[in-house]
Amino acid sequence: MRFLRVVVIIAVVLGALFWGVDRWAAGYAENRLAERIQARQGLAGSTEVDIHGFPFLTQALSHDLDRVDVKLKGVDAVADGRKTRLSELDASFRQVRLNGDYSGGTARRAEGSALVTYADLTQASQTGVTLAYGGAPGKVKVTASVDILGRTFTRSVVSTVTLVDAGEGGGKVVRVRADAVPGEGIPGIESAVRKKTDFDRRLDGGLPAGLRLDSLTSDEAGVHLVLSGQDVVLAGS
């Protein structure tokens, strides 16, 4: 009985040591991977990485991770020479094959979401308009001031925000179009307002390679993007 008790105690101690070493290794890998992603994406904000599965060490030795969750803040999506800030980007990478030097990896599939706040959309418009929630999913309120015949008119319009094909070069474009513009019989006011309120923005340039835009909606917080992809690059040297 004493021998069995000693064996059990040793097994428990070794198990605890292995668990501790495994969790330390996972934490170290998470921090290193976060640094790699931060450098690769050129982020202005922060990066958090969570590697799932136990034990981690056996996954690492086989260069295969079941799931890696990444939370990015302050992602600058640059396309067509224009920058749009993504306040948050959360993604879950599945079946990640690590590089030989463990500097990063490629996920067989990934899915996630991103948030563009109205403040960031306002800045991205580059036309001096102000954007806010439009009162319903997929709607935004756009306020613009225009000068016509020596007078300044300020108009607020409810616009529909959609995701459309970018055409040449592929990808998707976030499109904002006013449903209607109150003209009050003033010649040229609708076209002048639409020149400011209607705009397109590509966001492909700020996403991890292989991750694409699938759909979007809006609420009080901003415009929410749904993302997915295959063979998505998680990080690299």
C-alpha positions as CSV (number, residue, x, y, z in Angstrom):
1,M,0.0,0.0,0.0
2,R,2.8,2.4,0.9
3,F,4.4,1.6,-2.5
4,L,1.2,2.4,-4.3
5,R,0.8,5.6,-2.4
6,V,4.3,6.7,-3.4
7,V,3.6,5.8,-7.0
8,V,0.4,7.9,-7.0
9,I,2.2,10.9,-5.4
10,I,5.0,10.7,-7.9
11,A,2.5,10.5,-10.7
12,V,0.5,13.5,-9.4
13,V,3.7,15.5,-9.0
14,L,5.0,14.6,-12.5
15,G,1.6,15.4,-13.9
16,A,1.5,18.8,-12.2
17,L,5.0,19.5,-13.5
18,F,4.1,18.6,-17.0
19,W,1.0,20.7,-16.9
20,G,3.0,23.6,-15.6
21,V,5.7,23.3,-18.2
22,D,3.0,22.8,-20.9
23,R,1.1,26.0,-19.9
24,W,4.4,28.0,-19.7
25,A,5.3,26.8,-23.2
26,A,1.8,27.7,-24.5
27,G,2.0,31.2,-22.9
28,Y,5.5,31.8,-24.4
29,A,4.3,30.7,-27.8
30,E,1.2,33.0,-27.6
31,N,3.4,36.0,-26.7
32,R,5.9,35.3,-29.5
33,L,3.1,34.7,-32.1
34,A,1.4,37.9,-31.0
35,E,4.7,39.8,-31.6
36,R,5.0,38.2,-35.1
37,I,1.4,39.2,-36.0
38,Q,1.9,42.7,-34.6
39,A,5.0,43.1,-36.8
40,R,3.4,41.5,-39.9
41,Q,0.2,43.6,-39.8
42,G,2.0,46.8,-38.7
43,L,-0.6,47.3,-36.0
44,A,-1.1,50.6,-34.2
45,G,-3.0,48.8,-31.4
46,S,-2.6,45.5,-29.5
47,T,-2.6,41.8,-30.3
48,E,-3.8,39.0,-28.1
49,V,-3.4,35.3,-29.0
50,D,-5.0,32.3,-27.3
51,I,-3.8,28.8,-28.4
52,H,-6.4,26.1,-27.6
53,G,-5.9,22.4,-26.8
54,F,-3.9,20.4,-24.3
55,P,-1.2,19.4,-24.3
56,F,0.3,22.2,-26.3
57,L,3.8,20.6,-26.5
58,T,2.6,17.6,-28.5
59,Q,0.8,19.9,-31.0
60,A,3.9,22.0,-31.3
61,L,6.2,19.0,-31.9
62,S,3.9,17.9,-34.8
63,H,3.7,21.5,-36.1
64,D,-0.1,21.3,-36.0
65,L,-2.3,23.5,-33.8
66,D,-6.0,22.7,-33.5
67,R,-7.2,26.3,-33.0
68,V,-5.7,29.7,-32.5
69,D,-7.8,32.7,-31.5
70,V,-6.5,36.2,-32.3
71,K,-7.9,39.6,-31.1
72,L,-6.4,42.6,-32.9
73,K,-7.1,46.3,-32.1
74,G,-6.3,49.2,-34.3
75,V,-5.9,47.5,-37.6
76,D,-5.2,49.9,-40.5
77,A,-6.8,48.6,-43.7
78,V,-5.1,50.4,-46.6
79,A,-6.4,50.0,-50.1
80,D,-6.3,52.3,-53.2
81,G,-4.2,54.7,-51.1
82,R,-6.9,55.2,-48.5
83,K,-6.8,54.1,-44.9
84,T,-9.7,52.8,-42.9
85,R,-9.2,51.9,-39.2
86,L,-10.7,48.7,-37.9
87,S,-11.3,49.2,-34.2
88,E,-11.4,45.4,-33.5
89,L,-10.7,42.3,-35.5
90,D,-11.4,38.9,-33.8
91,A,-10.5,35.7,-35.8
92,S,-10.4,32.0,-35.0
93,F,-7.9,30.0,-37.0
94,R,-8.4,26.3,-37.4
95,Q,-6.0,23.5,-38.3
96,V,-2.9,25.7,-38.2
97,R,0.2,24.3,-39.8
98,L,3.2,25.9,-38.2
99,N,6.3,27.0,-40.2
100,G,9.5,24.9,-39.8
101,D,11.0,27.7,-37.6
102,Y,7.8,28.3,-35.6
103,S,7.7,31.9,-36.8
104,G,4.1,31.6,-37.9
105,G,1.8,29.3,-39.8
106,T,-1.1,28.9,-42.2
107,A,-4.7,28.0,-41.2
108,R,-6.7,25.6,-43.3
109,R,-9.7,27.8,-42.5
110,A,-10.6,30.8,-40.5
111,E,-13.6,32.9,-39.5
112,G,-14.1,36.1,-37.6
113,S,-15.5,39.5,-37.3
114,A,-14.4,43.2,-37.4
115,L,-15.8,46.5,-36.2
116,V,-15.5,49.8,-37.9
117,T,-16.7,52.6,-35.6
118,Y,-18.6,55.6,-37.0
119,A,-15.7,57.9,-35.9
120,D,-13.4,55.8,-38.1
121,L,-15.9,55.7,-40.9
122,T,-16.2,59.5,-40.7
123,Q,-12.4,59.9,-41.0
124,A,-12.3,57.3,-43.9
125,S,-14.9,59.2,-45.9
126,Q,-12.4,62.0,-46.6
127,T,-15.3,64.3,-47.7
128,G,-16.0,66.1,-44.4
129,V,-19.1,64.2,-43.6
130,T,-20.2,62.8,-40.2
131,L,-21.5,59.3,-39.9
132,A,-23.7,57.8,-37.2
133,Y,-26.1,54.9,-36.7
134,G,-29.1,55.0,-39.1
135,G,-31.6,53.5,-36.7
136,A,-31.8,50.0,-38.3
137,P,-29.4,47.2,-39.3
138,G,-27.6,48.1,-42.5
139,K,-28.4,51.8,-42.2
140,V,-26.1,54.7,-41.4
141,K,-26.9,58.4,-40.9
142,V,-24.6,60.7,-43.0
143,T,-24.5,64.5,-42.4
144,A,-22.9,66.8,-44.9
145,S,-22.7,70.5,-45.6
146,V,-22.5,71.9,-49.2
147,D,-22.3,75.4,-50.7
148,I,-24.8,76.2,-53.4
149,L,-25.4,79.7,-54.9
150,G,-23.5,81.3,-52.1
151,R,-25.4,79.6,-49.4
152,T,-24.4,76.7,-47.1
153,F,-26.9,73.8,-46.7
154,T,-26.5,71.0,-44.2
155,R,-28.4,67.8,-44.9
156,S,-28.6,64.5,-43.0
157,V,-29.5,61.4,-45.0
158,V,-30.2,57.8,-44.2
159,S,-27.8,55.6,-46.2
160,T,-27.6,51.9,-46.9
161,V,-24.2,50.3,-46.2
162,T,-23.6,47.2,-48.3
163,L,-20.8,44.9,-49.4
164,V,-20.4,44.7,-53.1
165,D,-17.9,43.0,-55.5
166,A,-14.9,45.2,-56.2
167,G,-14.8,44.2,-59.9
168,E,-11.3,44.3,-61.3
169,G,-8.8,42.8,-58.9
170,G,-11.4,40.9,-56.9
171,G,-12.3,41.4,-53.3
172,K,-15.2,43.3,-51.8
173,V,-16.0,47.0,-51.3
174,V,-17.9,48.6,-48.5
175,R,-20.4,50.9,-50.2
176,V,-22.4,53.7,-48.6
177,R,-25.3,55.2,-50.7
178,A,-28.0,57.7,-49.6
179,D,-31.5,56.3,-49.8
180,A,-32.9,59.7,-50.6
181,V,-31.7,63.3,-50.4
182,P,-34.1,66.1,-49.3
183,G,-33.7,68.8,-52.0
184,E,-36.5,71.2,-51.2
185,G,-36.5,72.3,-54.9
186,I,-33.0,73.7,-54.8
187,P,-31.3,73.0,-58.1
188,G,-28.2,70.8,-57.9
189,I,-28.4,70.1,-54.1
190,E,-29.0,66.4,-54.5
191,S,-26.0,65.8,-56.7
192,A,-23.8,68.1,-54.4
193,V,-24.9,66.2,-51.3
194,R,-24.4,62.8,-52.9
195,K,-20.8,63.7,-53.9
196,K,-20.1,63.9,-50.2
197,T,-22.4,61.2,-48.7
198,D,-21.9,58.4,-51.2
199,F,-18.6,56.6,-51.2
200,D,-16.9,53.2,-51.5
201,R,-14.0,51.8,-49.4
202,R,-11.9,48.7,-49.9
203,L,-10.6,47.0,-46.7
204,D,-8.7,44.1,-48.2
205,G,-5.3,45.6,-47.6
206,G,-5.5,45.4,-43.8
207,L,-6.7,41.8,-43.4
208,P,-4.4,38.7,-42.9
209,A,-3.7,37.2,-46.3
210,G,-6.5,34.8,-47.3
211,L,-9.1,36.4,-45.0
212,R,-12.0,37.9,-47.0
213,L,-15.1,40.0,-46.3
214,D,-18.4,38.0,-46.4
215,S,-21.1,40.3,-45.1
216,L,-21.8,43.3,-42.9
217,T,-24.4,45.0,-40.8
218,S,-24.6,48.0,-38.5
219,D,-25.8,48.9,-35.0
220,E,-25.1,51.6,-32.5
221,A,-21.5,50.6,-32.1
222,G,-20.6,50.8,-35.8
223,V,-20.4,48.6,-38.9
224,H,-19.8,44.9,-38.2
225,L,-18.0,42.8,-40.8
226,V,-18.1,39.0,-41.1
227,L,-14.9,37.4,-42.3
228,S,-13.8,34.0,-43.5
229,G,-11.2,32.3,-45.6
230,Q,-9.1,29.3,-46.4
231,D,-5.3,28.9,-46.3
232,V,-5.1,32.1,-44.2
233,V,-1.6,33.2,-43.2
234,L,-1.5,33.7,-39.5
235,A,2.0,35.1,-39.3
236,G,5.4,34.7,-40.7
237,S,9.0,35.7,-40.6
